Structures are given as C-alpha cells and as structure tokens.
Amino acid sequence: MQNTIPRYAWDASDSAAVSGSNLLVYKITPQRFAAVIMRIREPKTTALIFASGKMVCTGAKSEQQSKLAARKYARIIQKLGFPAKFKDFKIQNIVGSCDVKFPIRLEGLAYSHGAFSSYEPELFPGLIYRMKQPKIVLLIFVSGKIVITGAKVRDETYTAFENIYPVLTEFRKNQQW
C-alpha cells in the first residue's frame, strides 16, 4: 500500500494558516490554487483544505492512518477556533505498487489487450491498463514494476493484481544472456 486518499468535510466557512513544531501549513493564493495546504509529520500526510469545508488528505499508508490523520487535521482546525466537526469520511482512492520480478513485453500486451490498454512509449514509459472488474487502473512498466490505483477498498488492489498476474506471465520477456 503506497497511499490512501480520503475525502471528508468539516463545518467551517474559512481557512487559516499556522506554523508549529509538529505542523507545517501553507496558505496558497486563490488565484493559483483554491485550498490551504496543511502537513503533519505523524502520520506523514498532506491535507488540502477548501473554503467549502471539504478536505482531501494524501500520503497515509493505510486506511487507519488516513482516518487518524483526518481526525488530527479536524482537531487542529478546532484549536484554531473554527467549528470543525469530522464527518462524511470516505476513501476516494487507494494506490499500491508491486514488482513481479521479471521484464514484460509491453508492445505485445498492448496489441493483445488493446481494448483495455494504452501504450505510447514516446509520451509515457508505462502501459496504462484499465481493468473493468474491479474498476482499477494499472501502470505497468517494462521492468515489471506496477502501480495499482483507483481502488476504494484494499481488497480491490489485491483482486486487480490476481487478475493481471497471469496476463503478465504470458508477456514475460525471455532472458537472453
């Protein structure tokens, strides 16, 4: 598990910037980006806080860390004097990565699975594989490294890997020494 990205809301109409030993906060100008960026060190996460009261948190390595970080951000906002209430917590995206430990023939995979894949090596070095069930996107690299994204629950990442692994073994590059 590399990253979990929850979305949640808090009841507040304004955002503020503060700096402390365990907290790093930056206020971005609305002309550039309409959110305050707040960071905490434990769990090491970043929150985007919007004036609407919505908040997005990135960087947590698990669902539990994600929820803990979200609660910490809500508490910080309360301590700043805003009437924050932690509500509507929902995991938006889970990102995982793995290495199958063998090189993959991406051209063959793209040709054979054209309905699900996009491979343009002059634009991006990985093959983009859009799995239908579960609805997951995999970034597959010739090295055998894979990034799995789009899951709402952890099991979807495992299911996606179990579904793609037999396909990858079919397009394993022959090692010639």
Backbone hydrogen bonds, N-H to C=O, Kabsch-Sander energy under -0.5 kcal/mol:
donor,donor_aa,acceptor,acceptor_aa,energy
2,Q,95,V,-2.9
3,N,95,V,-2.0
4,T,60,A,-1.6
5,I,93,N,-3.2
7,R,90,K,-3.1
8,Y,55,M,-2.4
9,A,87,K,-2.4
10,W,53,G,-2.1
12,A,10,W,-1.3
20,G,23,L,-2.2
23,L,20,G,-0.6
24,L,39,R,-2.6
26,Y,37,I,-3.2
28,I,26,Y,-0.6
28,I,35,A,-0.7
32,R,29,T,-1.8
33,F,29,T,-2.4
35,A,33,F,-1.2
36,V,49,I,-2.7
37,I,26,Y,-2.1
38,M,36,V,-0.6
38,M,47,A,-2.8
39,R,24,L,-3.7
40,I,45,T,-1.7
41,R,22,N,-1.0
45,T,40,I,-1.4
45,T,43,P,-1.0
46,T,58,T,-2.5
47,A,38,M,-3.6
48,L,56,V,-3.1
49,I,36,V,-3.0
49,I,47,A,-0.6
50,F,48,L,-0.6
50,F,54,K,-2.8
51,A,34,A,-0.5
53,G,50,F,-2.2
55,M,8,Y,-3.1
56,V,48,L,-2.0
57,C,6,P,-1.6
58,T,46,T,-3.1
60,A,4,T,-0.7
66,S,62,S,-2.0
67,K,63,E,-2.2
68,L,64,Q,-2.5
69,A,65,Q,-2.8
70,A,66,S,-2.3
71,R,67,K,-2.2
72,K,68,L,-2.2
73,Y,69,A,-2.6
74,A,70,A,-2.2
75,R,71,R,-2.3
76,I,72,K,-2.4
77,I,73,Y,-2.3
78,Q,74,A,-2.0
79,K,75,R,-2.5
80,L,76,I,-1.3
81,G,78,Q,-1.9
82,F,77,I,-2.0
84,A,82,F,-2.4
87,K,9,A,-1.6
90,K,7,R,-1.8
92,Q,5,I,-3.1
92,Q,90,K,-0.5
93,N,5,I,-1.4
94,I,151,A,-1.3
95,V,3,N,-3.4
96,G,148,I,-3.0
98,C,146,I,-2.2
100,V,144,G,-2.5
104,I,142,V,-2.0
105,R,171,F,-3.5
106,L,104,I,-1.3
109,L,105,R,-2.0
110,A,106,L,-2.8
111,Y,107,E,-2.2
112,S,108,G,-2.7
113,H,109,L,-2.4
114,G,111,Y,-0.8
116,F,113,H,-1.7
117,S,113,H,-1.5
118,S,128,I,-2.1
123,L,120,E,-2.3
124,F,120,E,-2.4
127,L,140,I,-3.3
128,I,118,S,-3.0
129,Y,127,L,-0.7
129,Y,138,L,-3.0
130,R,116,F,-3.6
130,R,128,I,-0.6
131,M,129,Y,-0.9
131,M,136,I,-2.3
136,I,131,M,-0.8
136,I,134,P,-1.7
137,V,149,T,-2.8
138,L,129,Y,-2.9
139,L,147,V,-2.9
140,I,127,L,-2.9
140,I,138,L,-0.7
141,F,145,K,-2.4
144,G,141,F,-2.3
146,I,98,C,-2.9
147,V,139,L,-2.2
148,I,96,G,-3.3
149,T,137,V,-2.8
149,T,147,V,-0.5
151,A,94,I,-1.2
156,E,153,V,-1.3
157,T,153,V,-0.6
157,T,154,R,-1.2
158,Y,154,R,-1.3
159,T,155,D,-2.7
160,A,156,E,-2.4
161,F,157,T,-2.0
162,E,158,Y,-2.6
163,N,159,T,-2.1
164,I,160,A,-2.1
165,Y,161,F,-2.4
168,L,164,I,-2.4
169,T,165,Y,-2.3
170,E,166,P,-1.3
171,F,167,V,-0.9
171,F,168,L,-0.6
172,R,169,T,-1.2
173,K,103,P,-2.5
176,Q,174,N,-0.7
177,W,175,Q,-0.5
